[in-house]
Amino acid sequence: MGQTVRVASSAEQQNPDRSAQVADEAAGPTPASPGAPPAEPAPEAARTAGNGLWGSGMPRWLPRAMVLALVMVGLFQLADWAFHELIDLFVMLLVSFFLSLALEPAVDRMAARGVRRGVGTFLVFVAVAIAVGGFLTALGTLLVDQVAKIANDLPHLLDNLIDWINRTFHQELSLDELQQKLLKDSGAIENYAQSAADNVWGVSSTLIGGLFQAFTVGLFTFYFTADGPRVRRTVCSMLPPAKQAEVLRAWEIALAKTGGYLYSRALLAVASAAAHWVMFALLDLPYAAAQAVWVGVMSQFVPTIGTYLAGALPVLVALTTDEPVDALWVLVFVVVYQQVENYLLHPRITAKTVDVHPAVAFGSVLAGAALLGGVGALIAIPAAATLQGFVGTYVRRYEVTDPRVDRGEQRRQRRELRREAARRLRRMVGGDSERK
């Protein structure tokens, strides 16, 4: 017995913590004191502490959000790349859409008379192709003949130019000196010719690309025009009935404004061509009809710079005639007719077709050119007219009765009243003097 007790005592001495734990288990749970608060469970962070990065307090949704953000960035980059790669296709589709809006009224009239839309569209395309081909043929003939004539008359023109410079600026230039200077610079001319020859392939590829784009635009325009009702039905079938009415109303406004724009421009082009043809015929300029058609088309269908391009060609042609002073008369007539067109013809013709303020038209042309270049400048005015018509349909307008809105008009009315009162007073004074 004594030996056993000694062994246990030595074990208790060696492991006192274990002995205390055994004693506590034997005694059972310790009753809580009356005033002590109940023990709280350990927090989640304390239970997961020491388990690595994912257990250090990071929300469970964060990894999924990071993956989703990476996917969204990738999709945005893919969409941006696809958009820049397809921007040319989008521009061609936009041009085709506006061309189809311009051609569809004529096809609708033919369809109303029993002609199939495909056949009617083909006939309209043939008529447009004949008109464009005739214009380009006449212009090409004019340019070829004028270039040949200028090449033949170049020595005579140079002599006249040198004589005018010597008389005006008191110089002593001669044709031989110019030829010697030209021969000295022959190396630069050869380098320019060599670089131009090297760029022949680039010019050819650009020409082929332009022809392919023109063919693509024509193909889409044909489909949009021939299948106009089907296209509208397809678009509206994806929208609720309330939205369908809005889309069709916008489509009708676009048809009316685009057709009206081209109709007004065609009338102005005919008027301009007729007036310039009469003037060129009176001056006995060569190819008067072709030059008049050039002026009419370029001044009406090329925005902003069309007027200057239109007047430049007949002025240059007039300089090659036997009376170069005719170029001055041509320039004066072009300037005067432009003013008559801007202030008399254009407002009356476009009042019922497009009805776009000149400032709005000019700003839309600048915006279209900045966005899409020359194509944007061409379709800017029909697009602005369509937007203006669509907004005007839904914007309610009220009558302005406040006289402060136009002070200049008030001053003009007061001035007219004073003049009328002065005239009446003079009449009264004159009548009294006659009676006496």
C-alpha positions in Angstrom: 0.0 0.0 0.0 2.7 2.5 0.9 4.5 1.7 -2.3 1.5 2.2 -4.4 0.8 5.5 -2.8 4.3 6.6 -3.4 4.1 5.7 -7.1 0.9 7.7 -7.5 2.4 10.6 -5.7 5.4 10.6 -8.0 3.1 10.4 -11.1 1.1 13.4 -9.8 4.3 15.3 -9.3 5.5 14.5 -12.8 2.2 15.5 -14.5 0.3 17.9 -12.3 -1.9 19.3 -15.2 -3.2 15.9 -16.1 -4.0 15.2 -12.5 -6.0 18.5 -12.2 -7.9 17.7 -15.5 -8.8 14.2 -14.2 -10.0 15.7 -10.9 -12.1 18.3 -12.8 -13.7 15.6 -14.9 -14.5 13.6 -11.8 -16.0 16.5 -10.0 -18.2 17.5 -13.0 -19.0 20.9 -14.4 -18.3 23.8 -12.2 -21.5 25.7 -11.4 -21.6 29.3 -12.7 -21.6 32.1 -10.2 -24.9 33.9 -9.9 -23.5 37.3 -11.1 -21.2 36.1 -13.9 -22.5 36.6 -17.6 -22.9 33.4 -19.7 -19.9 32.4 -21.9 -20.2 33.5 -25.6 -19.1 31.3 -28.4 -15.8 32.0 -30.1 -16.2 34.3 -33.3 -15.8 32.9 -36.8 -12.5 34.8 -37.4 -11.1 33.2 -34.2 -12.2 29.7 -35.2 -10.7 30.1 -38.7 -7.6 31.9 -37.7 -4.4 30.3 -38.8 -6.1 28.4 -41.7 -4.3 30.5 -44.5 -5.3 33.3 -46.8 -8.9 32.2 -47.5 -9.6 31.9 -43.8 -8.2 35.3 -42.8 -11.5 37.2 -43.2 -11.8 37.5 -47.1 -15.5 37.5 -48.2 -16.6 34.4 -50.0 -18.0 36.5 -53.0 -14.8 38.4 -53.7 -13.0 35.6 -55.8 -16.2 35.2 -57.9 -16.5 39.0 -58.3 -12.8 39.2 -59.5 -13.4 36.5 -62.0 -16.5 38.2 -63.3 -14.7 41.5 -63.6 -12.0 39.9 -65.6 -14.5 38.3 -67.9 -16.3 41.6 -68.4 -13.1 43.4 -69.2 -12.2 40.7 -71.7 -15.7 40.9 -73.4 -15.3 44.7 -73.6 -12.0 44.4 -75.3 -13.4 41.9 -77.7 -16.4 44.1 -78.5 -14.1 47.2 -79.0 -11.9 45.2 -81.3 -14.8 43.9 -83.3 -16.4 47.3 -83.6 -13.2 48.9 -85.0 -12.8 46.0 -87.4 -16.4 46.3 -88.6 -16.6 50.1 -88.7 -16.4 50.2 -92.5 -19.3 47.7 -92.8 -21.4 49.8 -90.4 -20.7 53.0 -92.5 -21.7 51.2 -95.7 -24.9 49.9 -94.1 -25.7 53.5 -92.9 -25.1 54.9 -96.4 -27.2 52.1 -98.0 -30.0 52.8 -95.6 -30.2 56.5 -96.5 -29.9 55.7 -100.2 -32.8 53.2 -99.8 -34.9 55.9 -98.1 -34.3 58.1 -101.1 -35.2 55.5 -103.7 -38.1 53.8 -101.9 -40.7 56.5 -102.7 -40.2 55.9 -106.5 -40.3 52.1 -105.9 -43.5 52.5 -103.9 -45.2 54.4 -106.7 -44.3 51.7 -109.2 -45.5 49.0 -106.8 -48.8 50.8 -106.4 -49.3 50.4 -110.1 -48.7 46.7 -110.1 -44.9 46.5 -110.7 -43.1 44.0 -108.4 -40.8 45.7 -106.0 -37.7 43.9 -107.2 -38.4 44.9 -110.8 -39.2 48.4 -109.8 -36.0 48.7 -107.8 -34.0 47.4 -110.7 -35.5 50.0 -113.0 -34.8 52.8 -110.6 -31.2 51.6 -110.3 -30.9 51.5 -114.1 -32.2 55.1 -114.4 -29.7 56.3 -111.7 -26.8 54.4 -113.3 -27.6 56.0 -116.7 -27.8 59.4 -115.2 -24.5 59.0 -113.3 -22.8 57.3 -116.3 -23.9 60.1 -118.6 -22.6 62.8 -116.2 -19.2 61.0 -115.8 -18.9 60.5 -119.5 -19.6 64.2 -120.3 -17.2 65.3 -117.5 -14.5 62.9 -118.7 -14.8 64.1 -122.3 -14.6 67.7 -121.1 -11.5 67.0 -118.9 -9.7 65.0 -121.6 -10.3 67.7 -124.3 -9.3 70.5 -122.0 -6.1 68.8 -120.8 -5.1 68.1 -124.4 -5.9 71.7 -125.3 -3.9 73.1 -122.4 -1.0 70.8 -123.3 -1.0 72.1 -126.9 -1.4 75.8 -125.8 1.0 75.6 -122.9 3.9 77.4 -124.6 1.6 80.2 -125.7 0.1 80.4 -122.2 3.5 80.6 -120.6 4.6 83.4 -122.9 1.5 85.4 -122.1 2.0 84.7 -118.4 5.6 85.8 -118.5 4.8 88.9 -120.4 2.1 89.8 -117.9 4.6 89.3 -115.0 7.2 91.4 -116.6 4.8 94.2 -117.3 3.2 94.1 -113.9 6.2 93.5 -111.6 8.9 95.1 -113.9 10.8 91.8 -114.2 13.0 90.4 -117.0 12.0 86.8 -117.0 12.2 84.6 -120.1 11.1 81.1 -121.1 14.7 80.0 -121.5 15.5 80.8 -117.9 12.5 78.8 -116.7 13.6 75.9 -118.9 17.1 76.0 -117.4 15.7 76.1 -113.9 13.5 73.2 -114.7 16.4 71.2 -116.1 18.4 71.9 -112.9 15.5 70.5 -110.9 15.2 67.4 -113.1 16.6 65.2 -110.3 13.8 66.1 -108.0 11.3 65.5 -110.9 12.8 62.1 -111.5 12.6 61.2 -107.8 8.9 62.3 -107.7 8.2 60.3 -110.8 9.9 57.2 -109.3 8.0 57.6 -106.1 4.8 57.9 -108.1 5.6 54.7 -110.0 6.3 52.9 -106.8 2.9 53.9 -105.5 1.1 52.6 -108.5 0.2 49.3 -106.7 -1.1 51.3 -103.7 -3.3 53.4 -106.0 -4.5 50.3 -107.8 -5.4 48.6 -104.6 -7.2 51.7 -103.3 -9.2 51.9 -106.6 -10.2 48.2 -106.3 -11.2 48.7 -102.7 -13.3 51.7 -103.6 -15.1 49.7 -106.4 -15.7 46.9 -104.0 -17.2 49.3 -101.4 -19.4 50.8 -104.1 -20.6 47.4 -105.1 -21.3 46.5 -101.5 -23.3 49.7 -100.9 -25.3 49.2 -104.1 -26.1 45.6 -103.1 -27.3 46.5 -99.6 -29.2 49.5 -101.1 -31.0 47.2 -103.5 -32.0 44.8 -100.7 -33.1 47.5 -98.4 -35.2 49.1 -101.1 -36.7 46.0 -102.6 -37.5 44.5 -99.2 -38.5 47.7 -97.4 -41.8 46.4 -96.1 -40.3 43.1 -95.0 -37.4 44.9 -93.2 -39.9 47.1 -91.3 -42.0 44.1 -90.5 -39.0 42.2 -89.2 -37.8 45.1 -87.0 -41.3 45.8 -85.6 -41.9 42.1 -84.8 -39.2 42.3 -82.1 -41.0 45.2 -80.4 -44.2 45.6 -78.4 -47.2 47.3 -80.2 -46.6 50.7 -78.5 -43.0 50.8 -79.7 -43.9 49.5 -83.2 -46.0 52.7 -83.8 -43.0 54.9 -82.7 -40.6 53.1 -85.0 -42.9 53.2 -88.0 -43.6 56.9 -87.4 -39.8 57.6 -87.3 -39.4 55.6 -90.5 -42.1 57.5 -92.3 -40.4 60.8 -91.2 -37.1 59.6 -92.4 -38.6 58.6 -95.8 -40.3 62.0 -96.2 -37.3 64.1 -95.2 -34.7 62.1 -97.2 -36.8 62.1 -100.3 -37.7 65.7 -99.9 -34.0 66.6 -99.5 -33.0 64.8 -102.7 -36.0 66.2 -104.5 -35.2 69.8 -103.5 -31.5 69.3 -104.4 -32.4 67.9 -107.8 -34.6 70.9 -108.5 -31.9 73.3 -107.5 -29.4 71.4 -109.6 -31.6 71.7 -112.6 -32.1 75.4 -112.1 -28.4 76.0 -111.6 -27.4 73.9 -114.6 -29.9 75.8 -116.8 -28.8 79.2 -115.7 -25.1 78.5 -116.1 -25.7 76.8 -119.5 -27.3 80.0 -120.8 -24.3 82.1 -119.5 -21.7 79.7 -120.8 -23.4 79.6 -124.2 -23.5 83.4 -124.4 -19.8 83.5 -123.6 -19.2 80.8 -126.2 -17.3 78.5 -123.8 -16.5 75.0 -125.0 -18.7 72.2 -123.7 -21.1 74.7 -122.2 -23.7 72.0 -121.4 -21.2 69.7 -119.7 -19.8 72.5 -117.6 -23.3 73.6 -116.6 -24.2 70.1 -115.5 -21.0 70.0 -113.5 -21.8 73.2 -111.7 -25.4 72.1 -111.0 -24.4 68.7 -109.6 -21.3 69.7 -107.6 -22.9 72.8 -106.0 -25.9 70.9 -104.8 -24.7 67.5 -103.8 -21.3 68.2 -102.4 -21.7 70.0 -99.1 -19.6 73.0 -98.0 -16.9 73.0 -100.7 -19.2 72.0 -103.6 -19.8 75.6 -104.7 -16.1 76.3 -104.9 -15.3 73.1 -106.8 -18.2 73.8 -109.2 -17.0 77.3 -110.1 -13.4 76.4 -110.4 -13.7 74.3 -113.5 -15.5 76.8 -115.8 -13.1 79.5 -114.6 -10.1 77.4 -115.6 -11.7 76.5 -118.9 -12.4 80.2 -119.6 -8.7 81.0 -119.1 -7.8 78.7 -122.0 -10.0 80.5 -124.5 -9.0 83.2 -126.8 -10.4 85.8 -124.4 -9.2 85.0 -120.9 -11.3 87.9 -119.6 -14.3 85.6 -119.9 -13.0 83.9 -116.7 -13.8 87.0 -114.8 -17.3 87.1 -116.1 -17.8 83.5 -115.2 -16.6 84.1 -111.7 -18.9 87.1 -111.3 -21.9 85.1 -112.6 -21.2 82.2 -110.3 -21.0 84.4 -107.2 -24.1 86.4 -108.1 -26.1 83.3 -108.9 -25.0 81.7 -105.6 -26.5 84.7 -103.7 -29.7 84.5 -105.7 -30.0 80.8 -105.0 -29.2 81.2 -101.2 -31.7 84.0 -100.6 -34.5 83.4 -103.2 -34.6 79.9 -104.6 -33.3 77.7 -101.8 -35.7 79.0 -99.0 -38.8 78.6 -101.3 -37.9 75.1 -102.6 -36.8 73.6 -99.3 -39.5 75.2 -97.2 -41.9 72.3 -97.9 -39.4 69.5 -98.3 -36.6 69.7 -95.7 -37.2 72.9 -93.7 -33.8 72.9 -92.0 -32.3 76.2 -90.9 -29.1 77.1 -92.7 -27.2 77.2 -89.4 -28.4 73.8 -88.4 -27.6 72.4 -91.9 -24.0 73.8 -91.7 -23.5 72.5 -88.2 -24.8 69.1 -89.1 -22.4 69.0 -92.1 -19.5 69.8 -89.8 -20.5 67.2 -87.3 -21.1 64.5 -90.0 -17.7 65.3 -91.6 -16.0 65.1 -88.2 -17.6 61.7 -87.4 -17.6 59.9 -90.7 -15.7 62.1 -93.1 -17.1 62.8 -96.6 -19.9 60.2 -96.2 -21.0 61.8 -93.0 -21.1 65.2 -94.7 -23.4 63.8 -97.4 -25.9 62.2 -95.1 -25.7 64.9 -92.4 -28.5 67.1 -93.7 -31.1 64.3 -94.3 -30.2 62.9 -90.8 -30.7 66.3 -89.2 -34.0 66.8 -91.0 -35.2 63.4 -89.9 -34.2 64.1 -86.3 -35.8 67.6 -86.4 -39.0 66.2 -87.8 -39.1 63.4 -85.2 -38.5 65.7 -82.3 -41.0 68.2 -83.6 -43.7 65.5 -83.6 -43.3 64.9 -79.8 -42.3 68.4 -78.6 -45.3 70.5 -77.7 -44.9 74.1 -78.7 -46.7 77.1 -77.1 -47.4 80.5 -78.4 -45.1 83.2 -77.1 -47.1 86.4 -76.2 -44.5 88.2 -74.1 -43.5 91.3 -76.1 -39.9 91.2 -74.7 -39.1 88.2 -76.9 -38.5 90.5 -79.9 -37.4 94.0 -79.0 -36.3 94.7 -82.6 -39.8 94.1 -83.8 -41.3 96.4 -81.2 -38.9 99.2 -82.3 -39.8 98.6 -85.9 -43.5 98.9 -85.1 -43.0 102.1 -83.1 -41.0 103.5 -86.0 -43.7 102.7 -88.4 -46.3 104.3 -86.2 -44.2 107.5 -85.9 -43.8 107.6 -89.7 -47.5 107.0 -90.2 -48.3 109.8 -87.7 -45.9 112.1 -89.5 -47.5 111.4 -92.9 -51.0 112.1 -91.5 -49.7 115.3 -90.0 -48.2 116.4 -93.3 -51.4 115.6 -95.0 -53.4 117.6 -92.5 -51.1 120.6 -92.8 -51.1 120.4 -96.6 -54.9 120.2 -96.7 -55.3 123.2 -94.4 -52.8 125.3 -96.5 -54.8 124.4 -99.7 -58.0 125.5 -98.1 -56.5 128.9 -97.2 
